[in-house]
Every structure is written in structure tokens, then in C-alpha cells.
Amino acid sequence: MEHVSAAAIIDARGIVTGWSEDARRLTGHTAEEAVGRTARDLLAEDPSSGVLTALEGDVVLRHRDGSPIPLTLKACALLGEGGEPDGYVVTTELRGPEPALAGRAFDQASMPMSIFNTEQRCLRLNDAACRVIGLPEETLLGRFFPDTVEDAEHSGGFLDHLRLVAETGRPVHYESFTGAPTGNRAHAWSIEMWPVRDAGGEPTAVALAAFDSSDQYWARQRLALLNKAAAAIGTTLDVVRTAEEMVELLVPRYADFASVDLLDWVLGADEPPTALEGDIVLRRVAHGSAHEGTPEAAVRLGETDLYPSFSAPAKALRRGRAVLSQADEPDFRRWVAERNARAPEGSSYRKGVHSVLAVPLRARGTTLGVAVGVRIAQVDDYGADDAVLAEELASRAAVCIDNARRFARERTTALALQHSLLPRGLPGQAAVEVAHRYLPCGSIAGIGGDWFDVIPLSGSRVALVVGDVVGHGIPSSATMGRLCMAVRTLADVDLPPDELLTHLDDLVTHLAGHDGEEVAELGATCLYAVYDPVARRLALAAAGHPAPAVVLPDGTAQLVAMTPGPPLGVGGLPFEATEFELPEGAVVALYTDGLIEDRDRDVDLATAELCRSLTAPAESLDALCDTVLKAVLPDEPGDDVALLLARTRALGVDRVATWDVPPDPAQVAPARQAAIEQLTAWGLDETAFITELVVSELVTNAIRYGAPPIQLRLIRDRTLICEVSDGSSTSPHLRRAHAFDEGGRGLLLVAQLTQRWGSRPTGRGKTIWAEQALPPY
């Protein structure tokens, strides 16, 4: 339109006789309503006398809805036959002059465009703006903007920006997210507002153009959701918690209801199935809803459910990609009907579910389960962009679930391995009463390499061992098993504690070099102690391990003063043994550093608390273990903990007999006779025959091949122990004598007649010993 004006014809009596279309659009009054009425009825207030005289000026019309419309009118007289005014043509410029091309561009623009006066009343709207608002232009023209929309929150912000442009004369750009009056879906708008100035440069109106940026907005929202998923999914190495985190991310922004179902093997130790065909059984591990109580759930948490082959989850598992299912599809209606048959009464499945998105959880080429999103209250169906987003989220979640599954399986394997290597039932022995505790680490680091052992030695002695391998997981448990077996093997040789740790250190160094690892990475700590109930002495040495605590019968407790050597595998420094006497009834506490060391704890304070807790009254040694752990252990220990308590016993003089034997072959018979008499005193005449042969052989060998001083000792414990010591360090070896050999059969005979025999080095030579079973009483 080159030039558009609103016009009315008024006769000499002031009656409206003509009414243009633009006048209707301006005032809301149709021609039928305006023609025949007086012009004064259409005014909101009487015009000034100057306006009537000059036939030009400002007046205020009344809109059909009652709102005022300030305008500038111009009147032109219509002359009759006598040259007198017969009526008037009254006009006002609504839009002003504009080029035809610019007008068509405004009307036909694909984006909403509109013009408001400085008082926020509509002056002009294009077709796109009318479609968004949902009202024709004639209804909107001249009206105050907030009166035309129902979204008060959106109109308030919009109105504020209109005022700002009118008052400051500066353009404004802002973005909003709101629902359009003509639809339920919210839209993102990028809005430009700028002032329209008159010839003098003063703002007379505000023009605006709105760009629907919903696609870009939702793309940013999807990217933000993916970024959030990177931080929110997989915060723990727990399969169920990881599934819950995915559901929490989807509901309510992305779905009204969401669930995660996993194949049973993921939660157990089975291998994945080779194929997924037909109906599929899944276990529900997590679900969530925008409604309290999750009324949409037809399956309870932890239960299994059979998904028919035509359902979206089963299809997604078979195809390996996201599956969209909408309300107009037969399979959708069939599946929803099947779910409704089992859903609780009042379930939201029965009230408007219209779109389902199922996406498989796949990681490292293996299918773990399926995630399902359901839309009920959200009006938009899932689309292709939603499927792409769901597959990306599912991919991240699946990797986290698989990591958690692998961690759980490795932890279970390491724990099973460690328990298989730790002593299940401590061997019977008379030297000490023992109680123990082992607590695996519950942190993400995994199971460590802590261990303990109680090893019976010759002469009624016992070895007490605790150790800790650096690191966590299966490698540490495997290394712990190697060291545990190595300690048992070396203990069988009856080496002193410092020498045993030296050999163990060489083994660790060899293992590190053989496995291609750094020695420090395969390091370990160990404490090895030997208690002799006959002499009531404790000898011990440590390789980088905390010193044990000792509680005396008088109730005092303290750490053993000792010099710990370097950790195993480091080398370069010797190990020093400490030896001292212990009264009967003393308690020795051996432990690993997980009991007292933590990044938030002071080791000295924790050690002091350990000593205090050891003196607490307890009904038994086993109960004392629980008391110590409760008092000393941190709330969330960051490492494995091993605790071994040993209460000492003593073998009295009535159970030990000792004789010094001169180095003369003639003394073999008196030694044998003395042993027989002692057995008679103990009431062990049944063992006399075998003991006589053992004493004769061992004393003879000591006199013939050993060196003085020679000593014979009998110990009555759970077995009868015969020991012969001499000053030579040369140990005898068992051999099979040939047919014509005159000797060489003595030790073979001893080995055949006794339970076990052996030799051990002493500070002055060696001791040959043999054990016999005692007759039952």
C-alpha cells in the first residue's frame, strides 16, 4: 500500500454516514456499528474548540473495548449546491506513507514483526505476528499490549523492553523462552527492538522483529545435558547408583518417566549371552518419575520382567540403536495395553502416554541393558534429535555401568583370591591363644594386599606374621599370596626373624625384576615374630612395618621398641632382630598400617588410642579384637586392615626335661635310659620304644659328627618332641643306604617312625628334632 489512512464521513448534523476498513481496524467498530451514530459517541473526551475551528488537531477516540486511542485527525469539508458544508471527511494516517515493496516485505516476512506506539499500543502487525498471537490484526490494533495476551510473565518482560526503547531511544536485543499463545510447546525467541524516529529525530514508535530460535535453544540444551552427564553419571563405581544417576538426569526435563533395565549377567558373574532373540528378560535397577511415588512403574525395583519381542525395549536391544514408538503405532498400543494390565490402579500409563524412546546400553561391543524414556504430560513426541541425544547419553552411561561392573567383578575376584590365601582356620598349637580380624577396603582403590598368619614351628614355638603389599586389586592379592607362601616355606627352615626377612627381601626383588616392574611398585612390609613358650621369649624383626603393641598382665600397654628395616624390595639396609622375655598371659597385637594410618589422622594419636583400647576389659581375645577395631578404626578406612592378637602361654618345668650329654659314645646308653625314665614319670610308657630309638640315633650322630656342647631335651606338648643340640653348624641329610653300607639308616628310621623331623640353626650350632604323636587319653 502506497498510502493508507483511516477515514470516516460525518454529515452536517454530526452523524457518521461512512466508515472505512482501516477505521474498523483502528477502533474495533465495524461499519454497521459506527454508521448512524453521532461522532461524539465515538470520542473518549470532547475535543477542544481550536480543533473544531481549525478542523485539525489531537483528539481521543474510544476503542470498542473501552480503551482510549489518542490520534491526530484532519477534516475536509464537503460542499453542497449552495457552497455550504454538507459534511466532512475525517482522516488519520495509521501507517504513514511507505513504499509498496517495503510494505509487502513487512506483511510477508516469515518472522513476526510489529510496531507499537510509545504507549505500548499496537499500530501494525504482520501476518506471522498474528499467527503467533492467535488473533487477527483488527482485534489488536490500538490495544494496550498486555491486554492481548494471557502469559503475564512473558508480557511483563516484553512490556519492560518496549518501555525501555521508547524512553531511551536505544535498540534492545533480548531472548525469552515462553509458550506461544497458539500452542502448548514453549519456544525460544531472539527479539530485536528499535526506535522509529520522526523527522526531528524523536522516537514516535517502537518496531520489533522476533526470531524463533527454538532449534538452536534445544541444541544448546542437549549439549548442556551431555556436559552435565559427563559430571553426573558415573560418580561411583556402583552399577545401580550409575543407573539411578542416568534416570535423575532424564526426569523430568527429558522424560516424564524413565527406567533402566539390565540383563541379569551384568549384575552377576555370568558371561554375556551370545544373542538376544525373541522375548527378553531384564531386571529393573532404576526408575524415576515426575510424579511422586512413580505411579507409571509396572515393575518393582530389583524384579525381573519379560519384554515381548514387539516392545520398544526388545527392539532396541536386538537392533543395537534407539527405537522411537508413538501412540499411532499398533505395537505401541499393544505394549502399553500389556503394561496397563499390570500397572497399579491410577497409573499414568493409563492417562495419556503418547511417546516412548528406548535406547540400548552398549559398551565395548557388549549389550548391557536398555534405558526407556516415556512422555505423558510433555506434548511433543520424541523425534530424531531426541534419539541421537539418547544414544549419546546411553553410550556414556553404558561405559560407566560397564566400568562399575568390571570393578565389582575384579573386587569380588580379588577378595575371593585373598580369602583363599589367608588362613581360614589357624593351626592348633600350645604356645599362644590367637584371635584375628581382616577387613577389606571399601574404597574405589579396591582390595589391598594385607595378610596375617600363625605358623607352628619346631620345639612348640610359633611364628606370628603380618604383612602388607603395596597397591590394590588382583595383582596385590596375587603378590600377597606369593609372599605368604614364601614366609611359610622359610619358616619351615626355622630361620631367625632377621635372616628370614633378608631372604624374603631377595625374593621380592627377584619378583620385581622378573615381572618387569619397578621394585618400589612391588614393595611390601612385613613383621615376623617367633615366640618360644619354653623360654617365654619373643624374637621379632620388621621390614618397614609398624611395631607391635604388648599388653602385660598388669594392664600396661606399650609399643615394642625396635628398629624396623626398609620395606621388602628396597634393599640396601640390614634387618635387625629384637628379643625379650614375656610373662605368661601377655597379649601381643600385630596389625597393618590401615588400622592407624589415614590422611586425616595423626598416627601418634591413633597409636595411643590403640594401646588404650588393648587394655579395655573384654570377655575373650575375640571380643578384644572388636573393641580395638571399634575404638581405633576410622569411620571410612581407606585401606585394608589386618589385626592379629596373641596371648602367650608357657610350658612349665614339669613338661620339659633337659640333659647335658658329654661327647663320649658311652654316654648314649645313659641318655637313652634317662629319657625312658622321664617318659615313665609322664605316664608315656607306650612311646618308650620309639623314643629310645630316636634318642639313641640323634645323640649318637651328635657325638660322632657334631661338636660339644651336646644337649638332649624332651618336651611334652600336644606331641612328644625330642631335641638334640650340638655346637656344629653342619646339618644331617636324609639318604637311602645301599645294601652293603654299614651305616646311613638311622635318620631314615627316625623319619619313618615319627610324624616329622628336621633341623634348625641356633646361635651356637644346630638342633635336630623329631615329633611323635601322643597316645589318646
ABEGO torsion letter per residue (X at the ends): XABBBBBBBBBAAGBBABBBAAAAAAAGBBAAAABGBBAAAABABBBBAAAAAAGBEBBBBBBAAGBBBBBBBBBBBBBBAAGBBAEBBBBBBAAEBBBAAAAAAAAABABBBBBBBAAGBBABBBAAAAAAAGBBAAAABGBBAAAABABAAAAAAAAAAAAAAAAAGBBBBBBBBBBBAABABBBBBBBBBBBBBBAAGBBABBBBBBBBAAAAAAAAAAAAAAAAAAAABGABBBAAAAAAAAAAAAOAAABABBBBBBBAAAABABBBBABBBEBBBBBBABBBBABBGGAABABBBGBBBBBBAABAAAAAAAAGBBBBBBAABAAAAAAAAAAAAABBBGBAAABGBABBBBBBBBBGGBBAEBBBBBBAABABBBBAAAAAAAAAAAAAAAAAAAAAAAAAAAAAAAAAAAAAABBABBBBBAABBBBBBBBBBABAAEBBABBBBBBBBBGGBBBBBBBBBBEBEAAAAAAAAAAAAAAAAAAAAGBBAAAAAAAAAAAAAAAAAAAGBBAAAABBBBBBBBBBAAAGBBBBBBBGBBBBBBBBAAGBBBBBBBBBBBBBGAEGBBBBBBBBBBBBGBBBBBBBAAAABBAABBAAAAAAAAAAAAABBBABAAAAAAAAAAAABBABBABBBBBBBBBBBBBBAAABBBBBBBBBAAAAAAAAAAAAAAAAAAGAAAAAAAAAAAAAAAAAAAAAABBOBBBBBBBBBABBBBBBBBABABBBBBBBBBAABABGAAAAAAAAABABBEBBBBAAEBBBBBBBBBBBX
